[in-house]
């Protein structure tokens, strides 16, 4: 049985087993603001999705991650569809996501109806990474 719910404080250990980038205070903000979800299979957490508001206006998926043993089983799609429905119910009309151009996630997002809409190149030495590809979807 698959369940998707908002992140809770008792998800912290699981959350950080997948998400190495989120500062601790932001984790607590995700709980408070209901901007993070956990996907459970048979009551075991196996995936997460977090978002924020880009320009304080548009929901922007900043992390989608499924544990390796559970990937390619449709859980990422379930999380995205859940998030999309939640955002539509809150009155949003457009969503954003991003991924590095050297990652396969871009193909996943495109299959879900997202379209490329630009990129960001960061060449500051201590933050340098491949181009970040932004994708958009209307609801």
N, C-alpha and C positions, 0 to 999 in steps of 0.2 A: 504494500500500500504506500502510495506517495502522498506526502503532505508538504505544503509550502506555507510558511508562517513568517511573521516579522521576527527579526533577530531579538534574542533576549540575553540578559547578562550571563546566564549559565551556558551560553554558546561560545563564550570567549576562547576557551582552549581550542575548540574545533575551528572557530573562525581563523585564529592565528596559525593553525596548521596549514591553511590554504592561502591566507592573505598576509603576506610579509610586509606590506607597504603602508597599511593604515595605522596612523598614530593612535595610541590607546584612547586619548580623549575623544577622537573622532569615532571610535567604536561606540563609546557611550552616547555620543550624539546620534549615531545611526539608530540606536535603540530608542532614545528619547523621541526622535523625529520620525521614526518608522520609515527609514530610508535604507534598510537592509533586510534581506530575506534569507531564510535558511530552508533548503529542500531536504526532507527526510524520506528515507526509504525504510519501511518497517521500523519507524521510530529512531533510526540511525541517521544522523546528519551526514549528507554526502555532497552538498553543494551550497553555494551562496551567490547572492547578487547584491551589489550595493550601488546606490546612485546619489547624485546631488542635482541641484538645479543650475544649469549653465545660464549665465547672465541673470541668475535669480528668477528664471522664467521657464526654461525648458528642461524636462527630466533628461538626465545624461547618465547612462549606465557606465560607471567607472570601474566595475569589476564584476566579472561573471566567471566562476570557477567551479568545476566539478572534480571530485577526487578521481584520480587516474583510473582506478578499477571500475568506476561507474561512468566513464566517458563513453560517448557514442552509443548511448542507450536512450536518448531523447530527453534527458533531464535538463540539459541546457535550454532546449526548446521550451520545455514546460516552465522553467523559471522565467524566460523571456516573455512567454505568452501571459503568464500570471502578472508580471510587472506591467505589460502593456495594458491589460484589462484594468488593473488597479489605477494606472495613470489616466486612462480614458474615463473611469468613474469619477476621478477627481477634476475632470474638466480640461485636461491637457490635450492639445491637438497635434503635437509634434514631439518626437523622441530623438535622442542622439545616443550614439555609441562610438567607441573608438578602439583601435587595436594597432599595434605596430605593423608596418608593412611586411616585415619578415615573419609574421605569425599567420597561421592558417585560419584564425578566427574571422578574418574578413569574409571568407567564403561562407561561413556559418551565418553571419549577419545578412549577407546578400540573399541567401536562401530564405530568410525570414522577411524579405521585402525591404531591407535597408539599402540605401543608395549612397555611393561615395559622394562626399560633399566638401572635400578639402583635406589638407594635411598640415601638420606642424613639425617643423624641423628645429630641434634643439641641439646646438653645437657648443654650448658652454661645457668646457672640458669635464667637470665633475658630474654633469647631468646628461652628457651626450648619450644619445640612443638613436636607433633607426627612426625614420619618419613615423609620426603618429597619424594614422589615417582616420578621418572622421566620417561617420555614416549617419544618415538621417532617414526617418520614416514618419509619414503622416498617419494619424489615427482616424 
